[in-house]
C-alpha cells in the first residue's frame, strides 16, 4: 500500500447496475485530477479480491466487508480527500443522473427503478426483448423468466455455464424465441441498437454473428459500401462451438430465410467447429448466405447458394455482391502509403504488435498475419501452442478486452487509457516495425477515441519510431463521427486502412518491407 495515497470505498446497498454502467462510473472517476486508481463495481468476491490486489485493506472497511453481489461500491485511490469527493460525484453523475440514465423528466420526480422483470413489463407492456445483464450465477434464471414472459433475450452476462446455455437455447427454440448470448454485446433488431452497436442504414442484408466486433465490422462494411442492414443478431461467442452446436445460429438463419425483408444472410464467427458451421450454412437453403468464418480450413467447401470466406473483409465483399452491389477496392492507394511509411523504418524494425480492443478482429489478424509472417503469438491463440509468453523476436497480437487486461479497469472500447501504456511500451521497442490498433465507434464506445490515442500515435511515429496502422470500425451515422476519427489518425501520421483485415496486411507489409502485400487478395 502506498501510504502517500488515500484509499476510500463507498458502498451503495441494494443498488445493482449492469457492467456497462459500472464502466461509465469507473471511467468518470479515473478522469478526475488526483485520482490514481478507481473502480465502480458490484461487491462480488472476485471484485473484492481486485480491491485487495490494489492495496485496499478491507479489514479496515467494515461496509465493504459485509457487502454482497447486489451492492455497488465506489473505490478510489487518490492524493486528497478533495479528489476522492470529486471522483465520487463524477461517478454518481455518470451512472445515475437524468441525462445519463434516461433524460430530463421535466421537473417531475423520477420513477423508482424497477426491481424485477414483472415490474418492467408492467411499465412497458409492449416490450418484446429483454436485455439481461446480471452476474453470471443469476443470468440463466433471469433469461428463463424473460422467455416465460414471451420475450426474446439479449444475454449480455458472461460466466454462464455451458449446460445452462444449452438448456436456455433449447427452450428458446421450442418457444420460437431467440436467446442471443451469453456474452452477446451487439444486436440490432427492428432498427433498435442493443449493446455496442453502430448506426447503419436500413437494407436487406442481415448479419448473424457469434462474434461481437465481428458483427460490427460486417454490418459497418455493408453500410459503408452502399447497402443497408435489416437485422444484426448476436449469438454469443460459444454458439458455433461443438458444445453448443450452433443452436441459436440455426434458429436465427431459419428465421431470416423466412424474412421477406432480408435478401442475403451474412454469417460471422470466430474460429468455429467445422461440423457445426457446415450445418448452419446448409440451413440457409433457398436464400443466399455468405459465411465469414475466421480461420476456416480451405477444404471447408460450401453448398450451392452459399459462399464461405476466411476473413470479415472477404465476407462483406461477397455479401454486397450477393445483394446486387459492388464493394470498392479496400486496398486502393494503400500500397503507396505503406511504401512511404516503410521507408521511414530502420533495418532493425521487423516485428508486428497488435493491440486490439475487439476480440474477433484480433482473431482475424492472427489468420491474416500468419499467412504472411508465420507464427503469431497471442493471449487468445487459435493454435494453442502459440500462447504467451512469446519467445524473443516473435510477432504478438493481444486481445485487450480479455479478463486479464480488464480486471479492475474499463474495457478498451470504453476507455482508450487501457491501451495507452502498452502503446507507449511497444512504441519504445527498437525491434517493432508496426503497431496495429483497432478503434471501435458506435453506441457504448468512447466518445472520442482519436482524441486520446492519436496524439500518442504521433509521438511514437516521430523520430524513427515504429509505424502505427489504424483501422476505424464505424459508420457515418455513428455519434463519434467516422470521417473525423479517421482524419485525426491520418493527421497523426498513422497508416489508416478501410478494413481490419487490410490493416493486418499493411502491418505485415511494413514488417517485411514488401508494400505490395497490402494489396494481397483475401
Secondary structure, DSSP 8 states (H G I E B T S, - for coil): --TTSEEEEEEETT----HHHHHHHHHHHHTSTTEEEEEEEE--HHHHHHHHHTT--GGG-HHHHT--TT-EEEEEEESSHHHHHHHHHHHHHHHHSTTTTT---TTS-------SHHHHHHH-TT--EEEE-S-HHHHHHHHHHHHHTT-EEEE------HHHHHHHHHHHHHHT--EEESS--EEEETTEEEESB----EEEEEEEEESHHHHHHHHHHHHHTT--EEEEEE--TTTTSTTTTTHHHHHHHHHHHT-TT-SEEEEEESS--HHHHHHHHHTTTTSEEEEEETT--GGG---TTEEEESSHHHHHHHHHHHTT-----TTTTHHHHHHHHHHTS-TT--EEEEEES-HHHHHHHHHHHHHHHS-EEETT-SSGGG-SS--TT-EEEEETTSHHHHTTS--TTT-THHHHHHHHHHHT-TTEEEEEEEEE-SBTS-TTHHHHHHHHHHHHHGGG--EEEEEEE--TTSTT-HHHHHHHHHHTT-EEESSHHHHHHHHHHHHHT-GGGGG---
